[in-house]
Amino acid sequence: MRILLTGGTGLIGRALCRTWAAQGHEVLVWSRTPQRVAALCSGAVGVGQLQDIPDAALLDAVVNLAGAPIADRRWTASRRAVLTRSRIDLTRSLVDWLATLPQRPRVLISGSAVGWYGDGHELVLDEDSAQQQPDFGSLLCAAWEQEALRARALGLRVVLLRTAAVFSPQGGMLARLRLPFSLGLGGRLGSGQQWMPWIHIADEVGLIDHLLHHDNCDGPVNACAPQSLRNTEFTAALAAALHRPAFLPVPAFALKLALGDMSNLLLAGQRLQPRRAQAWGYRYQFPDIGSALRDVLQSVD
């Protein structure tokens, strides 16, 4: 299979490249720094311009995971513009380019996030649920998905990948939390009652690969583990896995003061179910928080 990947130098993209290289697929990574692709992405070839892709009409699939990190800094006006350009504008350019091909790939798997739903409070949500309380993150995801859905008019199967917090030994959320929790400085965020969807990196990659190869998979899919957790439950599980106490909560007002609107990423939540992933036959390697944390923390050690 010949796959075009955007966001290939990110956490998920690098893991996908390793998996697909082992399977013998040809992976092309569209990147602003194509010269770095060979070193970061196993077996992949970097391309700086879509127009430079050799034999572009022979692509089998496109996986679009590009996007500037959403939790790295406050959502100032300039940062919101960066987040918008790196998701919405890039996806628009990608679909516009696909429209120029005489022969198009069969499928576009395009990134999104569980933040699409907004704050769901206690509602049990699946892919058929409506958006709840909108905020910048949910509106951004909605516009991002709309750009990807334009590819349906070109004859592509379009999958919208709503990804939860990814647990990985190579980076991401757990990498940032490990040090404070290891020092006994961890604690719940706000009330701790907000629901916190998550997924192990192996299941994120496994699910994307499953979606790629099964033509019945179409539309939005929640890339999250089947086990629902509140922030307090996750806090207790991580502290127990590290054999440390966790009794230093961070008040909601402090997060709002420090992060502004970005605090919604930590204080809002979604009680999310991966109904479509399970109905489509994906089998989770790490369906519960205990096994996921053990694997990630042992891999780091």
C-alpha positions in Angstrom: 0.0 0.0 0.0 1.2 3.5 -0.8 0.2 6.0 1.9 0.6 9.8 2.2 0.9 10.9 5.8 0.8 14.4 7.2 1.9 15.0 10.8 4.4 12.2 10.3 7.1 13.6 12.6 4.7 13.8 15.5 4.2 11.3 18.3 1.4 9.3 16.5 3.0 9.7 13.0 6.3 8.3 14.1 4.7 5.3 15.6 2.6 4.8 12.4 5.7 4.9 10.3 7.4 2.2 12.3 4.3 0.0 12.0 3.8 0.5 8.3 7.5 0.1 7.6 7.3 -3.3 9.3 4.3 -4.2 7.2 6.1 -3.3 4.0 4.0 -0.2 3.0 5.5 2.8 1.2 5.0 5.9 3.3 5.4 9.5 2.0 5.4 12.2 4.7 4.3 15.7 3.7 6.4 17.9 6.0 7.7 21.5 6.2 11.0 19.9 7.0 11.2 16.9 4.6 15.0 16.6 5.3 14.2 15.5 8.9 11.7 12.8 7.9 14.2 10.0 7.2 15.7 10.3 10.7 12.4 10.6 12.5 10.1 8.4 10.6 11.2 4.8 10.0 11.3 3.9 6.3 9.4 7.0 5.2 10.3 9.5 2.4 9.8 13.2 3.1 8.2 15.6 0.6 8.0 19.3 0.9 5.4 20.1 -1.7 2.4 18.0 -2.7 3.1 18.8 -6.3 6.5 17.1 -6.0 5.0 13.7 -5.0 6.1 11.1 -7.7 3.2 9.1 -9.2 0.7 10.9 -6.9 -2.2 9.3 -8.8 -1.1 5.9 -7.5 -1.7 6.7 -3.8 -3.9 4.2 -2.0 -4.6 6.3 1.1 -4.1 9.6 2.9 -3.8 9.9 6.6 -3.9 13.6 7.8 -2.7 14.1 11.3 -1.0 17.5 10.9 -1.7 20.2 13.4 0.3 22.5 15.7 0.3 21.3 19.4 -2.8 22.5 21.0 -1.7 22.4 24.7 1.8 24.0 24.4 0.9 27.6 25.2 -2.1 29.9 26.0 -4.7 30.5 23.3 -3.8 34.0 22.4 -5.1 35.5 19.2 -1.9 34.7 17.4 -1.8 31.2 18.7 -5.4 30.5 17.7 -4.5 31.6 14.2 -1.6 29.1 14.2 -3.9 26.3 15.3 -6.4 27.2 12.7 -3.9 27.4 9.8 -2.2 24.1 10.8 -5.5 22.2 10.8 -8.2 23.8 8.8 -6.1 25.6 6.1 -3.8 22.6 5.7 -6.7 20.2 5.3 -8.3 22.5 2.8 -5.1 22.6 0.8 -4.8 18.8 1.0 -8.4 18.2 -0.3 -8.0 20.8 -3.0 -4.9 19.0 -4.2 -6.7 15.6 -4.2 -9.2 17.1 -6.5 -6.5 17.7 -9.1 -5.5 14.1 -9.3 -6.7 12.1 -12.3 -6.9 9.0 -10.0 -7.5 9.5 -6.3 -6.8 7.4 -3.2 -9.6 5.3 -1.8 -9.6 6.7 1.7 -8.8 9.8 3.7 -8.4 9.4 7.5 -8.3 12.8 9.0 -7.4 13.9 12.5 -9.7 15.5 15.0 -10.1 15.2 18.7 -12.5 14.3 21.5 -12.7 18.0 22.2 -15.2 18.1 19.2 -17.9 17.3 21.8 -17.2 20.2 24.1 -17.9 19.6 27.8 -20.3 16.7 28.1 -20.6 16.7 31.9 -22.3 13.4 32.9 -23.8 12.5 29.5 -22.6 9.2 27.9 -21.4 10.2 24.5 -20.7 8.2 21.3 -20.2 9.1 17.6 -23.9 9.8 17.1 -24.0 12.4 20.0 -24.4 16.1 19.2 -21.8 18.7 20.2 -22.4 19.8 23.8 -21.1 23.2 25.2 -19.1 24.7 22.4 -15.7 26.3 23.0 -12.7 27.2 20.9 -11.5 23.6 20.8 -14.8 22.1 19.8 -15.4 24.8 17.1 -11.9 24.2 15.8 -12.5 20.5 15.5 -15.9 21.0 13.8 -14.4 23.3 11.1 -11.4 20.9 10.7 -13.8 17.9 10.1 -15.9 19.9 7.6 -12.8 20.5 5.4 -12.0 16.8 5.4 -15.5 15.8 4.6 -15.3 17.7 1.3 -13.2 14.7 0.0 -16.4 12.6 0.0 -17.5 14.6 -3.1 -14.3 13.4 -4.8 -15.2 9.8 -4.2 -13.1 9.1 -1.1 -14.1 7.2 2.0 -13.6 9.7 4.8 -12.9 8.7 8.4 -12.8 11.4 11.1 -10.5 10.3 13.9 -11.5 11.9 17.2 -8.4 11.2 19.4 -8.3 11.3 23.2 -5.2 11.9 25.3 -2.5 9.5 24.0 -0.4 7.6 26.5 3.1 6.8 25.2 6.6 6.2 26.6 7.9 8.5 23.8 6.1 11.7 24.9 2.7 13.2 25.3 0.6 13.7 28.4 2.2 11.1 30.6 5.7 12.4 29.9 4.7 15.8 31.3 3.0 14.3 34.4 5.6 11.7 35.3 8.1 14.0 37.1 5.6 15.8 39.4 3.8 12.6 40.2 7.1 10.8 40.8 8.0 13.6 43.3 4.7 13.2 45.1 3.5 16.5 43.7 0.6 15.1 41.7 -3.1 15.7 42.3 -6.5 16.1 40.8 -7.4 19.0 38.6 -10.2 21.2 39.7 -13.0 19.1 41.2 -11.5 16.0 39.6 -15.0 14.9 38.6 -14.5 15.6 34.9 -14.4 12.6 32.6 -11.1 12.0 31.0 -11.0 9.9 27.8 -7.6 8.4 26.9 -5.9 5.8 24.6 -2.6 3.9 24.6 -0.4 4.7 21.7 -0.5 1.0 20.5 -4.3 1.2 20.2 -4.2 4.6 18.5 -1.9 3.1 15.9 -3.7 -0.2 15.8 -7.1 1.6 15.3 -5.8 3.8 12.5 -4.3 0.8 10.7 -7.7 -1.1 11.2 -9.6 1.9 9.7 -7.2 2.0 6.8 -7.9 -1.6 5.8 -11.6 -1.9 6.4 -13.8 -0.3 3.8 -16.9 -0.4 6.0 -15.3 2.2 8.4 -16.6 5.6 7.5 -17.4 8.9 9.3 -16.4 9.9 12.9 -14.8 7.4 15.2 -13.8 7.9 18.9 -10.2 6.9 19.3 -10.4 6.3 23.0 -10.2 3.3 25.4 -13.5 1.6 26.4 -12.8 2.3 30.1 -14.3 5.7 31.2 -12.4 7.4 33.9 -12.8 10.6 36.0 -9.7 12.7 36.6 -9.7 11.6 40.2 -9.6 8.0 39.2 -6.8 8.6 36.7 -4.8 10.6 39.3 -5.1 7.7 41.8 -4.1 5.1 39.2 -1.0 7.0 38.1 0.1 7.7 41.7 -0.4 4.0 42.5 1.6 2.9 39.4 4.4 5.2 40.5 4.1 4.2 44.2 3.6 7.8 45.3 1.0 9.8 47.1 -1.1 12.3 45.1 -2.6 14.9 47.5 -1.8 18.3 45.9 -4.9 19.2 43.9 -4.7 22.1 41.5 -7.8 24.4 42.0 -9.8 25.3 39.0 -9.4 29.0 39.5 -5.6 28.6 39.4 -5.8 26.7 36.1 -8.1 29.3 34.6 -5.8 32.1 35.8 -2.7 30.4 34.4 -4.1 29.1 31.1 -7.1 31.1 30.3 -9.5 29.4 27.8 -7.0 26.6 27.4 -7.9 25.4 30.9 -11.0 23.8 29.2 -8.7 21.0 28.0 -8.1 20.0 31.6 -11.4 21.0 33.3 -14.0 20.0 30.7 -14.5 16.3 30.0 -16.3 13.8 27.9 -17.7 10.5 29.1 -16.9 8.9 25.8 -17.5 5.4 24.4 -15.7 4.1 21.3 -18.9 2.5 20.0 -17.9 2.5 16.3 -14.4 1.2 16.8 -15.8 -1.8 18.7 -18.7 -2.4 16.3 -16.2 -2.3 13.4 -14.2 -5.1 15.1 -11.2 -3.4 16.5 -9.8 -5.3 19.5 -8.0 -3.2 22.1 -4.6 -4.2 23.4 -4.9 -1.9 26.5 -8.6 -1.5 27.3 -8.0 -0.5 31.0 -5.9 2.1 32.7 -3.9 -0.4 34.9 -2.5 -2.3 32.0 -1.9 0.9 29.9 0.1 2.6 32.7 2.1 -0.5 33.5 3.1 -0.8 29.9 4.0 2.8 29.3 5.9 3.3 32.6 7.8 0.0 32.2 8.8 1.0 28.7 10.2 4.3 30.0 12.2 2.5 32.7 
